[in-house]
C-alpha cells in the first residue's frame, strides 16, 4: 500500500499552485479533489466548516509546521487538506484513513470507464444538464468491483443501508466536492455470495444522489452525476 507523499501547503515558497490557466475538467474523471477545491475557492465558492470532527494527528502536524490551526482554515481548505492527507469522512462524521494501491496517488483514484469495462462491468448512461454523459455501475458483481479498486480504507461502522451507485463519472461544475465515504453491503442473487464494497462519494448530502439504476433529477445535484469510486473492503488501521 502507498501512504503517498502529500503536496506542500501553499505557505511554502516553492509550493506549486494551480492557476487560472490550469486545465481541470469538472466532469468526474479526476479525483484530485484538492485541486478542484482550490479552483472553486478562487472562483468565489465557499463551504461550511466541519463541526465536532476529530482531526487526525498527521493533519495537525502539517498545520503545526506552518503555525496554523484547524479552526483557522476555511471549510474548503479543511476539505482539501483532509483529502490531500489521505482521509475521507463517514456519514457519522468520523475521519477514516485512505491508502492508495498500485502506486496511484490521491489524485488518480477515479476509475475510468475503460478499466470499469475491462473487469467485466456494464455501465448505465445518463444525460446531464449540459448534455454530456455520466456513467454509473449497472451490472457489476462485488468481485468485479473490487478488482477495479485503486485504494483501500480503514473500516468503520455505518447505521443506514445505502442503495446508491458505487461507481460513477460526471459532475456539477458548480458543486464543491466533499470526500464522503460510504459502505455498501449486499448479497449477489445469482451466487448468494455476500459482498462489502466501500466507495468515496463526492457530494455532501446523499439525498442529492440518485438511487442505483436511476439518473439524477433536476432536484438532485442539478441533474448532474457525481464522481464516485470504489474501495477495497475496510480493515482496521494498525
N, C-alpha and C positions, 0 to 999 in steps of 0.2 A: 504494500500500500504506500501511496505517496502522501506525505503530510504537506507537501508543497512549500514553496517559498513565497510568502505574501509580498506584494509590491510595497515600495516605500510610501509612507504617508507624505502628503504634499508639503509639510513643513520642511522636509529635507530639500536643500538647494538643488540637488541633482535628480529630484523626483520627476518622472516623465508623466505629464498630464495630457489627457485628450484636449483637443482644441475644437473650434467651430468647424475646422476643415476635416476633422476626424470622421471617417465614414463609419456609420453604425446603422444597421438595418434593424428597426424595432419590429421584427417580424417573427420572433420566437425561434430563430435558428441559432442564436448565440447566447451562451449562459454567462457572459461577462456582465453580471448584474451591477458590479461596482462601477464599471464604465457607464452603463445605462443610467444609473442613479446620478452619477456626476453630470452627465449631459442634461438630465431632466432638471437638476438643480440650477445649472447655468441658464436653462430656458425659463426659470422662474417658478419651477414646481416646488411643492413642499409636502411634508408628511408629518403626522403626529409622532411624538417621541414615544418610546417604549415606557411602560409603567410596570413596576414590580417585577422587573426582569433581573435574574441573577447573571451578571456579566462574567463570562469566562476569564480566568486569570491571564490567559495568553493575550486576550484583547486588552485587559487593563495594563499589561506590561508594555504593549505597543504605545498606548496612550501616555503612560508614565514617562517613557523615553522622550516624549515631546512636551512634558509638563502640562498635559491635558487631562481632563476627567471625562468620564462617560456622559455625565449630565450637561457638560458644556456643548456637546455635539448636537446638531440639528437632527430631526427624525430621519432625513435622507442619509446623512452622514453615518448615523448609527446603523442603518440597514446595510450600507455599503461596507462598513468596517467589519460587521459580523460576517457577511458573505466572503469578503476577501480574506478573512482569517480562517475560513473553513467551517462556518456554522450556519445552521438553519434554526427555525423556531416552530415548535409544535402548536397545535390548536389550544393546548393548555398553557401556552406562553412559556414553555421550557426551551432553553437553548440546548441543542444537541450537535455533536461533532460530525462533520462530513469528511471522509477520507476519499481522495481520488484514486483511481485504479489505472493501471497500464500506462503510467506516465502522463496522463491527462492533467490539466490544470483546472482550477475552478471556472475558468473562462471557456472550457472545452467540454463541459458535461452534457450539453444538449445533443441528443441522439438524432442524427439526420434521417430523413425518410429512407435513404438508400440502405443504411445499416438496419433500420427497423424492418424493412422488407427482406433483407439478407438473412435474418434469423427465422423467416417464415411467417411473419405477421402480415395482416391485411389492414389497410388504413381506411378510415372514413373521411370523406371530403366535405368541407363546409365552406360556403362563400361568405367572406367577411364584409363588413360595411363598406370597405374601399374596393370591393370586387376582387380582392386577392383570395387565395385559397388557404384554408387552415386544415391540417391533417391531425387525426387522433386515432387511437387504437380502436379497431373494430373487432377483428378476430385475432387473438394473441393469447397463448397459454401463459401461465405463470413461468414455466420453464423457459419459454422463448423470451419473455420479458427480461428475465434475469440474465440471459446470455448477452443482451444488448446493453446492460448497465455499465456505466462508466465511473460509478462511485459506490461507496458503502457508507452506512450511517450508524451512529450509536443508537441502541434500542431505547424505546420509550413506550409509555402507556398511553392509550387513547380510548376514550369512553365511547364515542359515537362511531357507528359504522358508515363509511363513505361509499356512495355509489356514483363515483366520478371516473372520468378517463384518467389513465395513469401515464399516458404519453400524448403530447400534443405540440404542434407548432402553431405559429400565428401570434398576433399580439396587437394590442391597442397602443398606438404610438404616444398617447397622452397619459397612459397609466404609469404610476410609479411602482415598480415591482417590489414584492415582499417575499423573502425566502421562507415560504411556509412548507413545512414537512408534514406529510400525511401518510398514515398507514392504511394499506388496502389488503383485506384478507377475504378469501373466498374458496369455494370448492369447485373444481372443474367438473361439470356434469358428465362429460364424456369419459373421464378416467376415475372420478371420485377421489382425486388427489387434492389435498388442501394446500393452498399457497399463501404466502405473505410477501407482498412487494411494497416497498416504501417508495414514495415519489415526492419530488420537490415541486410544489406548485408556486406560481409567482403572482397570484392575486391575494390580497389581504383577506377579503370577505369571500368565503367559498360559495355564498349564495350568488355570487357573480359568475359562477361556473355552471355550464350546462351539465345535465346528468349524462352518464355513459350512453353512447349511441344516440346522442342528440346534438343539435347545433345551438350555439348561443343565440338567445333572443335579443331584441333591442334593449331590454331591461338588464341583460346580463353582459357586462363588460362592453356595452355599446355595440353588441353583435360581433365582437371580435373573439377569436380564440386566445389562449394564453400559453406561454411556454410551460411545459411540464416534462420532467424526465424521471425515469425510474431508477431505483437504487437497490443494491443488494439487501437482502433481509437484515434487519437490525441485530446488533450484538452489543454486549456491554463493553464499554471502553475500559482498558486496563489502567 
